[in-house]
Amino acid sequence: MRDQSELLYMSTCPTVSLDKYIYSEHPKEILGWERLYAIAIGIARGLEYLHHSCNTRIVHFDIKPQNILLDKDFNPKIADFGLAKLCHTKKSKLSMIGARGTIGFIAREVHSRTFGVVSTKSDVYSYGMMLLEMVGGRRNVKSIVAKSSEKYFPDWIYDHFAQDEGLQACDVTREIEEIARKMIIIGLWCI
């Protein structure tokens, strides 16, 4: 169990990144599923603003839990625009020289153009991976794995999702199963 002073710090600090909550020992007890769902919706609204409502379209290229800051009321804010790229609102494709982003969150087309063109959809992919991490409560990339199939986090979460009792592996009870299912389905759609 977490030290009480750490929980107090996390709840009173003006901004704490989302990863501090979702990778904690008992993330769903701290945030709760309803709040986690509200955070996911807030992040989606922020991406929609960056992609469609700004005068200049912004593609972030590094959407991950560490770059989502939560204020004292748990309102999410997208942060760290160091890898972001500005483009004209009329353009849907971006030209890039090198890959940008964090392993585990990079869309395939950013890494290799054989998978398609780079666009705002690259952020949507990263958002989907982040949603799956929020539900699973674990990182999507492990530094040391016994089997290579363990590396691809969506396979792990999909396998648990497909089983009748599988969501319990993600600490999901029957009462909040609908919220978790929505987040998983949206996450899988995004990737």
N, C-alpha and C positions, 0 to 999 in steps of 0.2 A: 504494500500500500504506500502511496505517496506521502511524503512528509507534509504535515498541515501547513507549515510556513510556505512551502512551494506552491500549494494550492491557493493560499491566500495571495501570494505574489501574482500568480497567473490571473486571478480574478480582479485584482486591483490595479495592475499595471495598465497604463494608458493604451498600449498596443502590444500584443503578443501574437506571434505567428501561429497559424493554424496547426502546424506540425507539433507544437508543444502539447496540444490537446489530443490529436488523433493518434500519436505514437506513444501516449502515456500508457501506464499499466491498465487503467480502467477508463478509457476515453468516453464511453457512452454514459458512464455514471457522472462524469464531470459535465459534459455538454448536454446530454439527452438527445434522443433521436429527432425530436421536433426542432430543437435548436440547430442540430447538424443539418437538417433539411433546409431550414431557413437560411443558414450560411451558404449552402449550395446554391440556392436560388439567388441570393445576393451576389455571389460570384458570377453567376450566369448573366445577371443584369449588368454587372460591371463590364464583362466582356462584350455584351451587346452594345453598350455605350461606346467602348473603344473601337469596335468594328463598324458601327453604323451611325452613331449620333455625333461623333466629333467632326469638326470641320475638316480635319486631316485624319484619315483612318490610321489607327495604330494597331500593329500586330505585335504582341508582347514577346512571344517565343520562349517564355520561361514560366509558364503557369504551373505552379507546384505548391504544396502546402507551406513551404518555407517562405514563399512570396505572397502569401495572403495574411494580412494583418487584421487582427480582431480588436476592436475597441472595447471599452469596459462594458458595453451593452451587447457585445458579440456581433457587431455589424462588421462585415468583411470589407476590406479595402485591398485592391490589387496594388502591389508594390514592386520595386526593383525593375525599372525600365531600362536597365543597362544593355539588354540584348534586343530591345524593341526596334521596330523599323516603321517609319512613317511612309505612307503611300497616298496617292490621290484617291479620293472617294470613288471615282469612276473606274479605277483599275480593280480587277479581281485577282490578278496574278502578280506575284512579286518576283523580282530577279535578285538572286543572292549568289555570293561567291562561295561561302563556306557554311557549314551547318552551325546552328545556334540552338542552345537549350541545354537541358539536363538529361542525362541518361535515364531512361525509364519514362520520360515525358515527351521526348522528341517524336514528332510525327514522321512516318517513313519517308514522305516526300521531301522533308527538310534534309534528311540524311542522304537520300539518293533520288535524283530526278526521274529515275525509271518508274517510280511509283506514282508520279503525277506532278502537278504544279504546286508551288508554295503559295498559300493564301491564308485568309483568316481561319480556314478550316484546320490549319496547323495548331492554332490555339484551342480549337474545339477538341481535337484529339487529346491535348494535354489536360484539358478540363475533364474529359472522360476518365483518363487515368487517375486523376486526383479524386474524382468521385468514388472510384473503386477503392482507392486507399482509404477514403473516409469511411466507407462501409466496412472494409476488411480490417481496419485498424493496424495495418502493417505496411511497410514499404514495399513497393512493387518490384524492387531490384534488391536481391541479397548479394552481398559481396562474396560469400562462400556458400555454394550449394552442393548437395550430394548428387542430385540428378539435374541434367540440363533443363528438363521440362519444368522444374521448380522456378526457373528464372522468369518465365513469362507469367506474370501475375494475373492477367485476365483469364487465362486457362484455369488457374487455381480457383478464382472467385466464380467463374462460370460453372465449374464442376460442383461447387458447393450450392450454387443457385439452382442447378438442375435437379439435385437430389431433394426428396421430400423433406427430410429433416436437416438439409444442408445449411440453411441460413443460421442455424444454431452455432455453427463453427465461427460465425462472425458475431457472436453474442446477440443474436436476434431472437426475441421472444415472439410468441404469436400475436401479442397486442400491437407491436410496432412493426410487424412483418411487412405491411403495405408500404410504409415509408422506405424501408430497406429495399424492397423489390423495385420501387420506382427509381431509386438512386442507382441500383445495379443496372436496370434496363436502360436508363438514360446514359450511364457510363459506357455500357457496351455499344449503344448506338453511336456514341461520339467517337469511339475508337474503331 
